[in-house]
Amino acid sequence: MNRLILLFLGISTTLFCQKNTEIHVFDILLDDENYLLKNGKNISNNEGYDSQPFFYDLEKILYASNRNGNTEIVLTNINSESKTANIRSNTPNGGEYSPQRIPNSSQFSAVRLDNDGLQRFYKYDRKSKKSTELIPDLKVAYPAWFDKNTVIAVSIVNDSLELFVCDLKKKTNLSVSKNVGRSVHRIPNSNLVSFISKENKKYWLVKSLNPITKEIKTITSVGLSEDVTWLPNGILLISKGNSIYKFNPKKDKYPSLFYSFIDENITNISRIAVNKNGTKLALVAEVSPEYLAQEQLDGYNNRDIDAFLKPYAKNVKVYRFPNKLDYEGLDTMRNRYESYFKNTTDLNCKLIKRIVHKDQVIDHELVTANGRTFKAVAIYKMKNGKIASVTFL
């Protein structure tokens, strides 16, 4: 027997996708007009989803983190030697996302997605941890504070995302743009905010909005990149793959490279954030392909079916080399492996050699099962923080 045989609700589920991600923080240095990112540190170090970083101040970061089965808001000091995060919210019947500090306040806001499907935008008191609903009439997904009375809110409307200017004092919500992305930010040294327009399906645009006049202008194209942020000097940063690009609206025609990572733990960068004085950058990256390959291997050797299946995508495809589909889906994989794990007491897979290349991992293995030992080769291909396919030679 070979190892081939052994082996929100609605739109909200997509919006707050639970990938296995980590938050890394770097110092931003400028050397002869070239930007460098140094002294990188993983500040989350938590199994599962860690995302949506927001600088509470120069030393502290708010972010959403999977803790005890729920997504909660964490406030942590990035310069502290302690790895214990300070949890600021704990909703037993739901999860919180998109944390931000409220302007001119020590309080913070977050989107709460309850288990019953209710999704609303709340203010949280840091001391009492009590929450107050801020925008009852919208299903807010990605908010950005313009000032203490105005929120620019990407909200769910008829299974799509729409941009609203919300006046908390007057309790009005005005739609200003449809078919938008999740990244909304205050543009430094201006009375404008930026947002992602997805009206063109071939390439997306970063646009500016004046919340007072409602005037909208195009800043630049970002291809199909979703996440951006701003340096204090007005330079736009755009994440793509394992790189970050920069664009100066005052003089650049096209984005150019800001920084490219060679560390395999920095892959598929999504959310990025910069502190107010431009000395720190936080980014969200998926765990390395090697981590996922090792995670399933450990589950295999422990004959733990749930641990083994955890890194695989729900619609994982399993092939015989070169491209013959053997089966598809996590349920089928469970059916093939569950009884085998229970009945094969000497089951073991020893790694002879591993090659990691971009989003693929090639493992040369020595497998023991039912008194027999044989060699096998498995090629794992990763996508969206999961093992999307396996090909056995």
FIKOL-781208 format. One record per residue: x, y, z of N, C-alpha, C in turn; residue in three letters. Coordinates in steps of 0.05 Angstrom, whole numbers, plus 32768, in hexadecimal, padded with zeros to 4 digits. Layout:
N
XYZXYZXYZALA/...
This chain:
393
80117FE88000800080008000801280198000MET/800D802C7FEE801E80447FEE800F805B7FFBASN/801E80717FFE80148087800D7FFD80957FFFARG/7FFA80917FE57FE4809D7FD67FCA80947FE2LEU/7FC9807B7FEB7FB080717FF77FAE80798015ILE/7FC5807F80217FC58086803D7FBE80A48042LEU/7FC880AF80307FC680CB80347FAA80D9803DLEU/7E8382B280B67E7582B680AE7E6182AA809CPHE/7E5482A980967E3C82A180887E3B82B1806ELEU/7E3682A280577E3482B0803E7E4E82BD8037GLY/7E4D82D6802F7E6582E580267E7882EA803DILE/7E6E82EA80567E7F82EF806D7E9482DA8070SER/7E8F82C280687EA282AC80697EBA82B28058THR/7EB682BE80417ECB82C6802F7EDA82DE803ATHR/7ECC82F180457ED7830A804F7EEB83048065LEU/7EE482F380787EF682EE808E7F0082D1808DPHE/7F0E82CB80777F1882B080717F2D82A88086CYS/7F2A829180927F3B828880A87F548279809DGLN/7F66828880917F7F827C80887F92827A80A0LYS/7FA7826A809C7FBC826880B07FD1827D80AAASN/7FCF829380B87FE082AB80B27FED82B480CCTHR/800382C380C8801282CF80DE801782EC80D8GLU/801C82FC80ED8021831880EB803F831D80F1ILE/804C832A80DE8069833080E1806C834E80E2HIS/807F835880F28084837480F580A2837980EEVAL/80A7838F80DF80C2839680D680C783B380DCPHE/80E183B980E080EA83D580E180ED83DF80C4ASP/80E483F780BF80E7840380A480FF841680A5ILE/811384108093812B84208092812E842B8075LEU/813A84438073813E844F8059815C84528055LEU/81678445804081848446803A8188844F801DASP/81928468801A819684737FFF817D84717FEEASP/8167847A7FF8814D847B7FEB8142845F7FE6GLU/814E844A7FF08144842F7FEF81398426800AASN/8121841B800A811584128023811F83F6802ATYR/812483F28043812C83D8804D811983D08064LEU/811383B78066810383AD807D8115839A808DLEU/811983A180A6812C839380B7811F838A80D1LYS/812D837880DF8125836F80FA8108836480FAASN/8102835380E780E8834780E680E2833580FDGLY/80C98336810780C08326811E80A4831D811ALYS/809E8304811F808382F9811F80778300813AASN/80638312813A8057831B8154803E830B815CILE/803582FA814A801C82EA8151802382CE815BSER/803382C0814B803C82A5815380258294815EASN/80108293814E7FF7828681577FED82748141ASN/7FE5825C81487FDB824A81347FC082538129GLU/7FBD8255810F7FA4825E81037FA6827B80FAGLY/7F8F828880FA7F8B82A280EE7F9582B98100TYR/7FA782C980F57FB082E281027FB282F780EBASP/7FA3830C80ED7FA2831E80D67F97833A80DFSER/7F95834B80CB7F8A836680CE7F98837880E3GLN/7FB3837A80E17FC1838B80F47FBB83A880F2PRO/7FBA83B681087FB683D381097FC783DE8120PHE/7FD783F281197FE983FD812E7FD8840F8141PHE/7FD58405815A7FC78414816F7FD7842D8176TYR/7FF1842A817880048440817C801E84378170ASP/803484458177804D843E816A805884238172LEU/804F84188189805A83FF8193804583E88196GLU/802C83EF8193801783DA8197800783D6817DLYS/7FFF83BD81797FF083B581627FD783A6816AILE/7FC083AF815F7FA7839F81607FA6838C8149LEU/7F9C8374814D7F97836281377F82834D813ETYR/7F778340812A7F64832B812E7F728310812FALA/7F6B830081437F7A82E681477F6782D0814FSER/7F6B82B981457F5B82A1814C7F6582978167ASN/7F548299817B7F5A829081967F43827F81A1ARG/7F49826681A87F35825481B47F1D825181A2ASN/7F21825081887F0A824B81767EFC8264816DGLY/7F01827B81797EF5829481717F0A82A88167ASN/7F0282BB81567F1582D0814E7F1182E88161THR/7F2682EF816E7F25830581827F38831B817BGLU/7F35833281877F47834881837F5D83478198ILE/7F76834A818E7F8D834881A07F9C8363819EVAL/7FA6836C81B57FB7838481B67FD2837B81C1LEU/7FE7837E81B18001837581BB8017838A81B6THR/802A838B81C88041839D81C68056839081B5ASN/805D839B819F8070838F818C808D838F8197ILE/809383A081AA80AE83A281B580B1839281CFASN/809B838581D8809D837681F180A9835B81ECSER/80B9835181FF80C5833781FD80B183218202GLU/809B832882108086831582168077830D81FDSER/807282F481F9806382EB81E1804582E781E7LYS/803E82EE8200802282EC82078012830481FETHR/7FFF830081EC7FF0831781E27FDA831F81F6ALA/7FD2833881F57FBF834282077FA3834381F9ASN/7F92833082007F78832E81F37F65834381FDILE/7F59835281EB7F48836981F37F2B836381EEARG/7F24834E81E07F08834881DB7F05832A81DESER/7EED832281E57EE8830681E97ECA830281E6ASN/7EC082FD81CE7EA482F981C97E9E82DC81C5THR/7E9182CF81D97E8E82B181D77E7D82A881C0PRO/7E6B82B981B67E5882B181A17E5E82BD8186ASN/7E7782C481827E7E82D081687E9C82D78168GLY/7EA382E681537EBF82EE81507EC2830B8147GLY/7ED88317814E7EDD833381467EF383358131GLU/7EF08349811F7F02834D81097F07836B8105TYR/7F1A837280F47F1F838D80EB7F2283A18102SER/7F34839C81157F3783AF812B7F4583C88124PRO/7F3D83DF81307F4A83F9812C7F4684098145GLN/7F5A841A814A7F57842D81607F4584448157ARG/7F33844C81687F21846281627F30847D8166ILE/7F2F848F81527F3E84A881547F3884B8816EPRO/7F4D84C381797F4A84D381927F3E84C481A9ASN/7F4584AA81AA7F39849981BF7F4C848281C5SER/7F49847681DD7F58845E81E37F48844581DCSER/7F30844981D47F1F843281CD7F24842881B0GLN/7F1A841081AA7F1E8406818F7F0483FC8184PHE/7F0383F8816A7EEB83EE815D7EF183D48150SER/7EDC83C481497EE083AB813B7EC583A2812FALA/7EC88392811A7EB08385810E7EAB836B811DVAL/7E93836781267E8C834E81347E7A833D8122ARG/7E828325811E7E728311810F7E6882FC8122LEU/7E4F82FD81297E4382EB813D7E3D82D08130ASP/7E3B82BB81407E3682A081367E1B829E8128ASN/7E0882B0812F7DEE82AF81227DED82BE8108ASP/7E0482C980FF7E0682D780E67E0582F580E7GLY/7DFE830080FF7DFD831D81017E1983298100LEU/7E1D833D80EF7E37834980EB7E34836780EEGLN/7E41837381027E3E838F81087E58839B8111ARG/7E5983B681127E7183C581197E6E83D08135PHE/7E8283CB81477E7F83D281637E9783E2816DTYR/7E9283F181827EA783FF81917EAC83EF81ABLYS/7EC583EB81B37ECC83DC81CB7EDA83EE81DFTYR/7ED383EC81F77EE083FA820D7EF783E88217ASP/7F0F83F382187F2683E2821F7F2583D9823CARG/7F1A83E9824E7F1983E1826A7F0283CE8270LYS/7EEA83D682697ED383C5826F7ECE83AF825BSER/7EDA83B182437ED6839E822D7EB9839E8223LYS/7EA983B1822B7E8E83B382227E8E83BE8205LYS/7E7A83B581F57E7883BD81D97E5F83CE81D4SER/7E6183E181C17E4B83F181B97E4883F1819BTHR/7E3183EA81917E2D83EA81747E2E84068168GLU/7E3D840981527E41842481477E318429812ELEU/7E2E8415811D7E20841881047E0B84018101ILE/7DF48404810C7DE083EE810C7DD483E780F1PRO/7DD683F980DE7DC783F480C57DD883E980AEASP/7DF283E380B37E0383D9809F7E1183BF80A8LEU/7E1683AD80957E268396809B7E43839C8094LYS/7E5083AA80A67E6B83B480A27E7F839D80A1VAL/7E92839E808E7EA78389808C7EC283958092ALA/7EC983AC80857EE383B880877EE083D6808BTYR/7EE283DF80A47EDF83FC80AA7EF9840B80ABPRO/7EF8842580A77F10843680AC7F06845180B7ALA/7F12845980CD7F0A847280DA7F16848A80CBTRP/7F04849D80C37F0D84B680B77F1284CB80CDPHE/7EFF84CD80DF7F0284DD80F87EF084CF810DASP/7EEE84DB81247EE084CE813A7EC284CB8135LYS/7EB784D981217E9B84D7811B7E9584CC8100ASN/7EAA84C580F07EA684BC80D57EB584A280D0THR/7EA6848E80C57EB2847480BE7EAE846F80A1VAL/7EC3846780937EC1845F80777EBF84408078ILE/7EA8843680717EA2841A80767E9D840A805CALA/7EAE83F580587EA883E280437E9483CE804FVAL/7E7D83CD80437E6783BE804E7E5B83AA803ASER/7E4E839680447E42838180337E26838A802BILE/7E22838C80117E07839380067E0183807FEFVAL/7DED836F7FF37DE4835D7FDE7DFC834C7FD3ASN/7E0A83407FE67E20832E7FDF7E37833B7FD0ASP/7E3B83557FD47E5283637FC97E5B83787FDDSER/7E7283857FD77E7D83997FEA7E7983B57FDFLEU/7E6F83C67FF17E6883E27FE97E7483F57FFDGLU/7E7D840C7FF47E8A842080067E778435800FLEU/7E77843A802A7E64844D80367E7484618046PHE/7E6A847A80467E73848E80597E5E848F806FVAL/7E66848980877E538487809E7E58849D80B2CYS/7E4484AE80B67E4684C380CA7E3984B980E3ASP/7E4984B380F87E3F84A781107E2E84BB8120LEU/7E3484D5811D7E2584E9812C7E0984EC8121LYS/7E0884EF81067DEE84F280F97DE084D780F3LYS/7DEF84C180F77DE484A680F27DDB84A380D5LYS/7DEC84AC80C37DE784A980A67DFC84978099THR/7DF4848880857E07847780767E03847D8058ASN/7E178488804B7E14848F802F7E26847D801ELEU/7E1B846F800A7E2A845E7FF87E3884707FE4SER/7E53846B7FE07E62847C7FCE7E70846C7FB7VAL/7E7284517FBB7E7E84417FA67E7784237FA9SER/7E7284167F937E6B83F97F947E8283E87F89LYS/7E8183CF7F907E9583BB7F877EB183C47F8FASN/7EB583C57FA97ECF83CE7FB47EDD83B77FC2VAL/7EF683BC7FCA7F0783A97FD87F0783AE7FF6GLY/7F18839F80047F1883A080227F2A83B6802DARG/7F3C83C0801D7F5183D280287F4983EF8026SER/7F4483FB803E7F3C841780407F4F84258054VAL/7F5B843C804C7F6E8449805E7F6D8467805CHIS/7F72847580727F76849280717F9084988063ARG/7F8F84AA80507FA784B280417FB684C88052ILE/7FCF84C480587FDE84D780697FDE84F3805EPRO/7FDE850680707FE0852380697FCB852C8055ASN/7FB3852180587F9D852980467F8285248055SER/7F6D852D80487F52852880527F4585138040ASN/7F5584FF80387F4B84EB80257F4F84CF8031LEU/7F4084BC80277F4484A0802D7F4884918013VAL/7F56847B80147F59846B7FFB7F4884517FFESER/7F4084477FE77F31842D7FE77F37841F7FCDPHE/7F3084067FCC7F3583F57FB47F1B83F37FA4ILE/7F1D83FB7F8A7F0683F87F787F0A83DF7F67SER/7EF683CE7F677EF783B57F577EE383B67F3FLYS/7EDC83CE7F367EC983D07F207ED483C37F07GLU/7EEE83C57F037EFB83B87EEC7F05839D7EF5ASN/7EFC83877EEA7F03836D7EF37F2083657EECLYS/7F2B83727ED77F46836B7ECE7F5C83787EE0LYS/7F5783907EEA7F6A839D7EFC7F5A83AF7F0FTYR/7F6483B07F277F5683C17F3C7F6583DB7F3FTRP/7F5783EF7F497F61840A7F4D7F6184127F6ALEU/7F7684217F727F75842F7F8B7F6A844B7F85VAL/7F5484527F937F48846C7F8F7F47847B7FA9LYS/7F4584957FA77F4384A77FBF7F2684B17FC1SER/7F1E84B47FDA7F0384BF7FDF7F0684D67FF3LEU/7EF984EC7FED7EF6850280007EDB84FE800EASN/7EDB84F680277EC384EF80367EB085078039PRO/7EBB851F80367EAA8537803A7E9C853E801FILE/7EAC8540800A7EA085477FF07E96852F7FE0THR/7EA085177FE87E9984FE7FDB7EA784FB7FBFLYS/7EBA850C7FBA7EC9850B7FA07EDB84F27FA0GLU/7EDC84E47F8A7EEC84CC7F877EFF84D07F6FILE/7F1984C97F747F2D84CA7F5E7F3E84B17F5ELYS/7F4884AA7F467F5984927F447F7684997F4BTHR/7F8284887F5B7F9F848B7F627FB1847A7F51ILE/7FAC84607F507FBC844F7F3F7FAF84337F3CTHR/7FB984247F297FB084087F267FC283F67F37SER/7FB683E27F437FC583CF7F547FC283B27F49VAL/7FBB83AF7F307FB783957F257FA083877F34GLY/7FA6836F7F3F7F9283617F4F7F9B835F7F6CLEU/7FAB83737F747FB383747F907F9D83817FA1SER/7F9983777FB97F82837F7FC97F8A83927FE0GLU/7FA3838E7FEB7FAA839B80047FBF83B08000ASP/7FBA83C8800B7FCC83DE800A7FCD83EC8025VAL/7FE183FE80287FE28410803F7FF384288036THR/7FF7843B8048800684548042801C84598055TRP/80338462804B8048846D805B804184898063LEU/804B84948079804484AF8081804C84C4806CPRO/805F84BE805B806784D28046805684D1802EASN/804084C1802E802D84C18018803384AC8002GLY/8046849A8008804C84847FF58039846C7FFBILE/802C84637FE5801A844C7FE7802A84327FE6LEU/8023841F7FF8803084057FF8801B83F07FF0LEU/802383DD7FDF801083CA7FD4801D83AE7FD7ILE/800E839B7FE3801883807FE78011836E7FD0SER/8024835D7FC9801F834A7FB3803383337FB6LYS/8029831A7FBA803983037FBD804C83057FD5GLY/806683037FD0807A83067FE5808883217FE4ASN/807B83357FD78087834F7FD3807383657FDBSER/807F837D7FDF806F83957FE4807983AA7FCFILE/806683B77FC2806C83CC7FAE806583E77FB9TYR/807183FC7FAD806C84187FB6806484297F9ELYS/8054843E7FA5804B84507F908048846C7F9DPHE/8056847F7F918054849B7F9A804284AA7F87ASN/802984B07F90801684BD7F7E801F84D87F72PRO/803384E47F7F803C84FE7F75804F84FC7F5ELYS/805D84E57F5A807184E47F45807284CA7F36LYS/806784B57F40806A849B7F33805384967F1FASP/805A84887F09804684807EF6803C84647EFCLYS/804F84537F07804884377F0D8054842F7F27TYR/8049841C7F35805584127F4D807084057F48PRO/808284067F5B809C83F97F5980A283E97F73SER/80B683D97F7280BC83C77F8980C483D77FA2LEU/80B783D27FB880BF83DD7FD280D183CA7FE1PHE/80C883B07FE280D9839C7FF080CE83807FE8TYR/80E1836E7FE480DB83527FDD80E783407FF2SER/80D7832D7FFC80E0831B801180EB83008005PHE/810182F78010810B82DD8008810682C8801EILE/80FD82D1803580F682BF804B80DD82AF8043ASP/80DE8295804380C88284803B80B08286804DGLU/80B482928065809E82968078808D82AF8071ASN/809782BF805E808882D78055807E82D18039ILE/806682C78038805A82BF801E803D82C8801CTHR/803482CE8005801982D78000801182ED8015ASN/801F83038014801A831980267FFE83258020ILE/7FEF832A80367FD5833780327FD583528040SER/7FCB835480587FC8836D80667FE38379806DARG/7FE5839380697FFD83A280717FF583BB8080ILE/800583C48093800083DC80A3801A83E980ABALA/801A840380AE8031841380B6802A842480CDVAL/803C842780E08037843980F78039845680EFASN/803184688101802D848480F98047849280F1LYS/805D848A80FD8076849880F68086848980E0ASN/807A847380D58086846580BF809F845580C5GLY/80A2844D80DE80BA843D80E780B5841F80E9THR/809B841780E9809483FB80EB808083F380D6LYS/808383DB80CB807083D080B8806783B580C2LEU/804D83B180C28041839780C98035838B80B0ALA/8038837180AD802C8363809680218348809ELEU/800E833E808F800383248093800C8312807DVAL/801782FB8085802182E78071801782CB8078ALA/801282BC8063800A82A08068802182918073GLU/801C827C80828032826B808B8040825E8074VAL/8059825680778069824C8061805E82318057SER/8062822C803D805982118032806581FA8042PRO/807E81FE804C808B81E8805B807C81E38075GLU/807181F78081806281F4809A804A81E28095TYR/803C81E7807F802481D78079802B81BA8073LEU/804181B680648049819B805E8051818C8077ALA/805F819980898068818C80A28050818780B4GLN/803D819980B48025819680C58016817C80BEGLU/8012817780A48003815F809C8014814680A1GLN/802F8149809E8040813280A38040812A80C1LEU/8040813E80D2803E813880EF8024812A80F6ASP/800E813480EA7FF4812880EE7FF3810B80E4GLY/8001810680CE800280EB80C2801180D880D4TYR/802980E180DE803980D080F0802C80CB810BASN/801B80DE8114800D80DA812D7FF280CB8129ASN/7FEC80C581107FD380B881097FBB80C78114ARG/7FBD80E281127FA880F4811C7F9A80FF8103ASP/7F8380F580FD7F7580FC80E47F6E811980E2ILE/7F66812680F87F5E814280F87F77815480F4ASP/7F8D814D81017FA5815D80FE7FB1815980E2ALA/7FAE814180D77FB8813B80BC7FA8814B80A7PHE/7F8E814D80AA7F7D815B80967F7D81798099LEU/7F85818380B07F8381A080B57F8F81B280A0LYS/7FA881AC80967FB481BF80837FAA81BC8067PRO/7F9881A980627F8E81A580467F7681B68040TYR/7F7481BF80277F5C81CE801E7F4481BB801CALA/7F2D81C7801F7F1481B7801F7F1181A88005LYS/7F1981B47FEF7F1681A77FD57F31819D7FCAASN/7F4281947FDC7F5D818A7FD57F5B81757FBFVAL/7F6E81767FAC7F6F81627F967F8881517F9ALYS/7F8581377F967F9B81247F997FA081167F7EVAL/7FB981187F757FC0810E7F5A7FD480F87F5BTYR/7FD480E77F477FEB80D67F417FFB80E47F2BARG/801580E47F2E802680F27F1B802280E87EFFPHE/802180F97EEA802581167EED800C81267EF3PRO/7FF4811D7EE97FDC812E7EED7FC2811E7EEDASN/7FC481047EF57FAC80F47EF67F9E80F87F11LYS/7F8581037F107F7781087F297F6E80EE7F35LEU/7F7680E97F4E7F6E80D17F5D7F5480D57F6CASP/7F5380EC7F7B7F3A80F37F897F3B81107F91TYR/7F24811A7F9B7F2281367FA27F11813A7FBBGLU/7F19814D7FCC7F0981547FE37F1281497FFEGLY/7F0E815980127F178152802D7F08813A8039LEU/7EEE813880327EDF8121803C7EE981078031ASP/7EF0810780187EFA80EE800C7F1580E78018THR/7F2680FC801D7F4080F780297F3C80EB8045MET/7F2980F680547F2480EB806F7F1C80CE806DARG/7F0A80C7805B7F0180AB80597F1880988052ASN/7F2B80A280427F418091803A7F55808D8050ARG/7F5980A180627F6E80A080757F6580988092TYR/7F4C809E80997F44809B80B57F47807E80BFGLU/7F3C806B80B17F3E804F80BB7F5B804580B9SER/7F69804E80A57F85804680A27F96804F80B9TYR/7F92806780C27FA0807180DA7F9A806080F2PHE/7F81805880F57F798049810D7F86802C810CLYS/7F88802180F57F90800580F37FAE800080EDASN/7FBC801580E67FD8801180DF7FEA801C80F5THR/7FF1800A81087FFF80138120801C801A811BTHR/8028801081068045801681018048802C80ECASP/8033803A80E68033804F80D18047806580D8LEU/8059806A80C5806D807F80C98077808980AEASN/807C80A380AC808780AF809480A080BF809CCYS/80B780B7809380D080C5809980D880D68081LYS/80DE80EF808680E581018071810280FE8069LEU/810780F68050812280F38046812D810E803DILE/811D811C802D812681368023810D8147801CLYS/81108161802180FA8174801A8104818B800AARG/80F681927FF580FD81A97FE480E581BC7FE5ILE/80EA81D57FEC80D581EA7FEC80DA81FD7FD6VAL/80C782017FC480CA82147FAE80AF82237FABHIS/80B1823D7FB28099824E7FB1808182427FBFLYS/806C823B7FB1805482307FBF805382127FBEASP/806982057FB8806981E87FB6807E81DB7FC9GLN/807881C47FD3808B81B57FE4808D81987FD8VAL/80A5818F7FD480AA81747FCA80B781637FE1ILE/80A9814E7FEA80B4813D7FFF80BC81227FF4ASP/80D5811A7FFA80DD80FF7FF480DB80F0800FHIS/80CB80DA801080C480CE802980CA80B0802AGLU/80CF80A7804280D2808A804880BA8082805ALEU/80A88072804E808F806C805C8090804F8067VAL/8087804C808080848031808C8067802D8092THR/805C801580898040800F808E803C7FF1808CALA/80307FE580A0802A7FC880A080427FB7809BASN/80597FBF80A880717FAF80A680817FB3808CGLY/80787FC4807A80867FCA806180917FE68062ARG/80A87FEA805480B48005805280B9800A8034THR/80B18022802C80B4802A801080B88048800DPHE/80C380507FF780C7806D7FF280B080797FE2LYS/80AB80927FE7809680A17FD9809E80BE7FD5ALA/809380CA7FC1809780E77FBC807C80F57FBBVAL/8079810A7FCA806081197FCA806681377FC3ALA/805681427FB18058815E7FAA8040816D7FB4ILE/804481807FC7802E818F7FD2802D81AB7FC6TYR/801681B37FBD801381CE7FB2800081DE7FC4LYS/800881F67FCD7FF982057FE07FEA821C7FD2MET/7FD382237FDD7FC4823A7FD47FB282447FEBLYS/7FB3825E7FEF7FA3826B80047FA8825F8020ASN/7FC1825880267FC8824E80407FBF82318045GLY/7FB9822280307FB1820680337FBF81F5801ELYS/7FC181DB80227FCB81C9800E7FB481C47FFAILE/7FB881CE7FE27FA381CD7FCD7FA481B37FBEALA/7FBC81A87FBA7FBE818F7FAB7FD6817F7FB4SER/7FD581657FB07FEC81537FB57FEF81417F9CVAL/8008813F7F93800E812C7F7D802281187F87THR/801B80FE7F84802D80E87F8D803B80DC7F75PHE/805580D87F78806480CA7F63806680AC7F69LEU/
